[in-house]
C-alpha cells in the first residue's frame, strides 16, 4: 500500500500518479482537515485555477513574485503545456480565460470522480501523528507505517509526504 499524507491538489496528483504507475498497489490519502481538496473549491472563485496560458518558462516565472528565479528550471520540465496535457489525458477539459488563467470546466464532477481513482480512497480528519519503521522485509526494503489520530497503524511500503 502507498500512503499519501495530504489531501490537497499535490497529494491527489501524487496519489493518482502512483496509482497509474502501479495499479496493483492500493493508494490511500490521509488528510487532517474535515474535507479533502477544500482549497481547490475556493481557488479561482470555486473554479480551480490549475495553470496559466503562458508557455514560455521565463515569462511564466515572472508571475510569481517570490521565488520566480527558482521556478524557471521546474517550468522547463513541467509547465502549462504538460499540466494541460496531464488533465486532458484524464478527460478533464480546461477553459482559458481572456487573462490567461486556466480552469477546470467541470471541477465538481472531477472532484466526485477523484476518489474512484484509488482502491482505498481517503480518510478525512486524519492527522498523522507519527511515521515509523515497523519491521524489515526480506528483499523489498523496510515496511513502514503511518499512525493517524485514531491510533490505527496503516502498513505501507511507501509513504509520500506532501509539504506546503
C-alpha positions in Angstrom: 0.0 0.0 0.0 1.1 3.6 -0.7 0.1 6.2 1.8 -0.1 9.8 0.7 -0.1 12.3 3.6 -2.0 15.4 2.5 -5.3 15.6 0.6 -4.7 18.8 -1.3 -4.0 19.1 -5.1 -0.4 17.9 -4.7 -1.5 14.9 -2.7 -4.1 13.9 -5.2 -1.6 14.5 -8.1 0.9 12.2 -6.3 -1.7 9.6 -5.5 -3.2 9.5 -9.0 0.3 9.2 -10.5 1.3 6.5 -8.1 -1.8 4.5 -8.9 -1.3 4.9 -12.6 2.3 3.7 -12.3 1.3 0.6 -10.4 -2.4 -0.1 -10.5 -1.9 -3.2 -8.4 -0.9 -1.2 -5.3 -3.7 0.4 -3.3 -3.2 4.1 -2.5 -4.8 5.9 0.4 -4.7 9.6 1.2 -4.7 10.8 4.8 -6.0 14.4 5.2 -6.0 16.2 8.6 -8.9 18.6 7.6 -12.5 17.6 7.5 -12.6 17.6 3.8 -10.1 16.8 1.0 -9.4 19.4 -1.7 -11.1 22.1 0.4 -8.8 24.8 -1.0 -9.5 23.7 -4.6 -13.1 24.6 -4.1 -12.3 28.2 -3.3 -9.4 28.6 -5.8 -10.3 30.9 -8.6 -13.7 31.6 -7.1 -14.6 27.9 -6.8 -13.5 27.0 -10.3 -10.0 25.6 -9.6 -7.3 27.7 -11.3 -4.9 25.0 -12.4 -2.4 26.9 -14.5 -1.8 29.9 -16.8 -1.7 30.1 -20.6 1.8 31.4 -20.6 4.0 28.8 -22.3 7.4 30.5 -22.0 9.0 29.3 -18.7 10.9 32.6 -18.1 7.8 34.7 -18.8 5.6 32.4 -16.6 8.1 32.7 -13.7 7.7 36.5 -13.7 4.1 35.9 -12.5 5.4 34.6 -9.2 6.9 37.4 -7.1 8.5 35.1 -4.6 10.9 32.5 -5.9 10.5 33.3 -9.6 14.1 32.6 -10.5 13.9 29.2 -8.7 10.8 28.3 -10.8 12.4 28.7 -14.2 14.1 25.3 -14.2 11.0 23.4 -13.0 8.8 25.2 -15.5 11.1 24.0 -18.3 10.3 20.4 -17.1 6.7 20.8 -16.2 4.8 23.9 -17.3 1.4 24.8 -18.6 1.7 22.6 -21.6 2.5 19.5 -19.5 -0.2 20.4 -17.0 -2.8 20.8 -19.7 -1.8 17.5 -21.3 -2.0 15.7 -17.9 -5.5 16.9 -17.4 -6.6 16.2 -21.0 -5.2 12.6 -20.8 -7.5 12.1 -17.8 -10.6 13.5 -19.6 -10.6 16.8 -17.7 -11.3 19.8 -20.0 -9.7 23.1 -19.2 -11.0 26.5 -20.1 -8.8 29.5 -20.8 -10.0 33.0 -19.6 -9.1 36.1 -21.5 -6.5 37.0 -18.9 -4.8 33.6 -19.4 -5.9 31.8 -16.3 -6.9 28.2 -17.0 -9.6 26.5 -15.0 -11.2 23.0 -15.0 -14.5 23.2 -16.9 -16.4 20.9 -14.5 -14.5 20.9 -11.3 -17.3 19.4 -9.2 -17.6 16.4 -11.5 -13.8 16.0 -11.4 -13.8 16.1 -7.6 -16.6 13.5 -7.4 -14.6 11.2 -9.7 -11.2 11.6 -7.8 -11.9 9.0 -5.0 -12.7 6.4 -7.7 -9.1 6.6 -8.8 -8.0 4.8 -5.6 -8.8 1.3 -4.3 -9.0 2.6 -0.7 -10.0 6.2 -1.1 -9.1 8.7 1.5 -9.6 9.4 5.2 -10.6 12.8 6.4 -9.8 14.2 9.8 -6.7 12.0 9.9 -3.9 14.0 11.4 -0.8 11.9 11.0 1.0 11.9 14.4 3.9 9.7 13.5 5.7 7.8 10.8 7.8 4.9 11.8 9.6 1.8 10.6 7.6 -1.3 11.6 9.8 -4.2 10.5 12.3 -5.2 7.9 11.1 -7.1 4.9 13.3 -9.7 3.2 14.0 -8.2 -0.2 11.6 -5.3 -0.6 13.2 -2.9 2.0 11.5 -1.6 5.1 7.8 -1.9 5.8 6.6 1.4 7.0 3.5 2.5 8.8 1.6 5.7 9.4 -0.4 6.3 12.5 -3.3 8.8 12.3 -5.2 10.2 15.3 -7.3 7.1 15.9 -4.1 5.2 16.7 -4.6 2.9 13.8 -1.4 1.7 12.2 -1.7 1.5 8.4 1.1 -0.7 7.0 2.8 0.6 3.9 5.9 0.2 1.8 5.8 3.8 0.6 4.8 6.9 2.4 4.5 10.2 0.4 4.6 13.4 2.4 3.2 16.4 0.6 4.5 19.7 2.1 3.0 23.1 1.7 
